[in-house]
Amino acid sequence: MEEPQKRFAWKRWLVLILVVLLLARFELPYYYSQPGMAQTVDGMVEVESGFHDDSGVFMLTTIRSAKATPILAFWSLFSDFRSLYPAPTNMSDDEYDMRQTMLMTGSQEDAKIAAYQAADIGNVTIEYDGVYVTGIVDGMSADGMIEPGDIIEQVNGEEIQTAEDLLQKLSEFQLDDEVDLGIKREEERFTRTLTFSEFPEQEQIEAGRVGIGISGPVTNRSVELNPPVTISAGAIGGPSAGLMFALEIYSQLEEIDLTKGYNIAGTGTINEDGQVGPIGGANQKIVAADREGADFFLVPNQAGAPGSNFEEASEAAERIGTDMVIVPIDTLDEALAFLKGLPQKESEEKP
């Protein structure tokens, strides 16, 4: 006769396995992130007949993220460089992925335009067609009135061209004000009247700021460049590689070695005027860049605002004891001036 202890041992193991699987696979309403990689951009960017003989490299930096599970949530407690953040409640995973792809596409176009304008060579032709909506905030005025994928063409009858134009115009309104938006949805055009209210606390927007409830707007445009340039970033999403793409494009256009033999990592959004904007996870990207031996890390300065990406990156660099130099950047021109002022790295000096 089988002993009771042996008879139930397999049941205990089965329960343990099921619990482990549950902890590893059950998805929480959060995303988990940790330092990703620092990857060279030269192989991603190709200007027709462009310069590729750099003595160093430009590197974009990433964070790794996934839907959080109980195990990942627990794991995040043991490092300042692992974090949890609320998952968007107003979009599916597919919609979130689509939004990240659209933001990356828009960022690449901005990087191309900014670099060509900075180099002041070649021809840039841009045709604007409103602003894509990529996200809607639950419970705000746009919820149920506008959908991701809609294109905003007008604000109170006035045409808009870029996402920056749209945000600037909307920032002029106050609580309970109304605005008429001209919308294009596929082939249909219509007007929506929306009311301004404060953003919900979970959106982590500064207190007192009001809006209609759209997020992540992306400029809708077609761009023609001469000479042509292509960017192939694979599965990398989001807009935070804009600055590094612009630097690589400029380097190829001008046939200039901006890297001077150094490994130059960085992060930052960019708009077509060359303004560098903030990103998420600056502290995690510092870890990624340090692991790959970066000499410099270019990071948004946000005009010296308290809690800027530069401050966050500097604190992280001090915490991990890196020798990497953290460089605050507000514009593409600032980044170019810094790089052009670097001495050639000694080990790479040519006789």
N, C-alpha and C positions, 0 to 999 in steps of 0.2 A: 504493500500500500504506500502511495506517495505521501511524504511528509507535508503537513500544511505549509511549513515555511517555504519549501521548494515549490509547492503547488501555486503559491501566490507571488513568487519572485518575478515571474515573467510579466505579471500584471503591473507590478511596481515599475518595472523597466518600461513598459508600454506607456504608462501614465507620464513618466519622466520624459520620454521621447516626445510625446504629444505636447507637453508643457514647453519644452525647448523649441519645438517647431512653431508653437503659437507665439512665443517671445521673439522669435527670429523673423516671422512672416506677417504678424498682425500689424497693419499700418495705422499709425496714429495721425491725428490731424496736424502734423508738423513735417517740416523737412529737416534733415540732418545734413550738416556740411563739415568738411575738414579740408586742410591744405591739399591742393591738387598737384599740378605740374607747372614747370616753366618750359615752354616749348619754343624753339626758334621759328621765326616767321618767314625767313628767306624762302623756304620751300613752299610756303603758302601763297606768296605774292609774286606775280609775274607781270612786269611792265614789258611790253613788246620792245625788244632790243635794249632792255634795261641793263644796268650795271649790277654785277653780282660778286665782285671781287673784294668783298669786305674782309678786313683782317680780324674782326670780331663778329658778334652776332647780336641781333635784337631778339628778345624773348617776351612773348606774352605769358601771362600767369593766370592760372585757373584755380577754382575750388571744386572739390568733388561733392556732389549733393545727391541725395536720394530721399524717398519718402521714409520718414522715421519709423522704426519699430521699437518695442520696449528695450531690446538689447542695445540698439544704437543710442537711444535716449539715455540709458544707463552709462554707456561708454562715453557720452559727451560730458559727463560730470568730472572726468579725470584729466581734462586738459583745457587750458584757456583758448586753444586753437581748434576746438571742436564745438559746434554750436547747434542749437535748435531754433527754428523760426516758424511761425504759423504758416500752414499751407493756405493758399488762396481758397476762400470759401465760395467764390463766385465763378469758378471755372473748373472744367474737368482736366485730367492729366494731359489729354490730347490738346486741349485748348491752351494749357500752360506751355506745352512744348512748342505749339504753333507761335505763341507770343514770343518766346525766346528766339525762335528762328527769325521772326519778323524784325525783332530788335537788332539781331546780329546783321541781317541784311541791310537795315537802315544805317547801322553803324559803319558797315563797310563802305557804303556809298558816301557817307559823310567823310570818312577817312580819305577816300579817293579825291573828292572835291577839294578838301582842305589842303591836301598835299600838292595837287596840281596848281592851286592858287598860290601856295607858298613858293613853289618853284618858278611860277610865272612863265611856264613854257607849255606848249601844246594848246589844244583847244578843249574847252569845257562847254557843253551844251546841256542845259537842264530844262525840263518841262515839268511843271508842278501840277498836281491834281488832287489837292486837299490833303487830309490827314487821316490815316487809318486809326481806328479804335481797336485796341488789343485786349482791353479789360474793362469790366464794369464793377463798381463797388456796390455790394448788396445793401439795399435799404435806402440808397440815395436816389436823387431825382432821375438819373439816367437809367436806373434799374427798370427793365421792362419797356423802356422807350427807345433805347439804343442797344445794338448788339455788337459783339466783337466781329470785326470784319467790315462794319459800316465805315463810310468815308465822310468826314465832316468837311464840307466845302465852304460854308459861310457862317459867320457870327453876326447876328443882327443885320443880315443883308450884305455884309462886307466880306469879300472873298479872302480866304487865308491860303497861304502857300506851304508853310512849314509847321512842324510840331511846336517849335519855339514861338511862332506867331500865335498859335492857338493858346498856348499856356499863358503868354503875356496878356492877351485879350481877356482871358477868363480871370486872371489875377486882379483885374480892375473892378470886379464886382464884389458886393458885400452880402452879408447874411440876408436871406429872403428876397434878394433881387431875382429877376427873371431874365432869361436870355433865349433868343430864337436861334436855333442851329439848323442850317441847311444840310440835309443828309442825303447821301447817295447809297443805295443798297442794291447791288447788282445793277439793273438798268432802271430802277425806280428812284425818283427824287421826291423828297417831302421835307416838311419843316416840323421840328419838335420844339415846344416851349418848355424849358426846364428851370427849376428853382434852386438857388444856392443854399446849402446847409453845411454844418460842420462835419468833418470826416469822422467816422467811427473810430474809437480808441484803438481797435485792433489794426487799423491801417498805419499806425505809428507816424502820423502826420503831426507837425507842430500844433500845439493847442491854439484854437481860435482861427485856424485857417479854414476857409470855406471852399466848396467846389460843387460840381454837379454830379460827380461820381464816375468819371472816366479815368483810366489809368494806363500808363505806357503808350501814349500816342506816338505814332511813327509817321514821318513825312512820306507821302505817296508821290513818287516822281519817277521820271525816266532820265537817265544820265548817259550821255555819249562823250567819250574821252578820246583824244588823239595825242599821243599814241595810246592804244588800248591797254587796259590793265585788268587782270583777273585776280580774285582772291579765293582760295579754296581752303576753308577752315575745318572741313570734316564735320565732326559732331559737336564742335565747340559752339555754344549758344550764348546769347546775351550780347550787350553792347560794349562791354568793358575793355575789349581789345582795340578799340578805335585808335587810340593814341599810338600804339605800337605799329599798327598797320600803316598809319599815316607816315611815320618815320621811315619805315622800310620803303614805301612807295617813293617818298622824297629822295631817299638815298639812290634808288635806281634811276629816277628821272634825271637827277643832277650829276650822276656818275661820280659820286663823292663817297668816301669811306667815313661815314659819321661815327662808326663804332671805335675807331682808333685802336683796335686790338682787344677791346674790353667785351665782357659779357654784360649787356645792358638789358635788364629786365624792367618791366613796368606794367602799369594798368591805368585806365582812365577812359571814359567816354569822350567823344569828340563831336562837335557839330561842324557843318560845312564852312563856318567862319573860323574854325581852328580853336574854338573855346573848349577847354578840357573840363569835364564834369566828373562828379563823384561816382563811386562804385561801392558795392558791398564786399565784405570779407577782405579788407586791406591787410589786416593782421595775418590772415591765413595765407595770403599771397606772398607775404614777406617770407614765411617759412618755405613755401614752394621755391621761391627764387634763391634763397640761401642754400637749399639742398642742391641746386644745380650750379652753384658756384658763381652767381652773379656778382659783378663788381659794383654796379650801380642799380638803384631801383627808382624809377620815375613814378611819382604818385600825385594825384590831384591835391592841390593846395587849398582849393575853395576860398581863395582870397584871404587866407589866414583865419578863417572862421573857427571858433572854438569847437572841438570835437571833429575836426576835419580828417579826411583820409590821411593827410600827412602826419597829423598828431598820432593817429591810431597806428600807422606804420612805424613811426619813430619809437613808440612805446614797445611795440612788438619786437623791433630790431634790438632794442636794449635788453629785453627780456631773454632773447635767445643768444645774446652775445655775438652777433654777427659783425664782421668787418665791412659788410656791404654799406655803401653810402646811400642814404635816403635823400632824394632830390625833390623838392616841392615844385609842382608845375601847374600853371594856370592856363597857358596857351601853347599851341604848337610852336609859335615863334620862340617862346621861352625855352622849350625843349631843344630846338635847333641851335639856339645861341649857346646853351650849356654844352651841347655835344661838340659844336665847332670850336669851343674854347678848351676842350680837353687836350692834354698832351698825348702824343703817341705812346702807347704802352711800351715800356722799355724792352720787353722780350720780343716785341714785334717790330721794333725800329729797323728800318732798312738803311743799308750803307749809302 
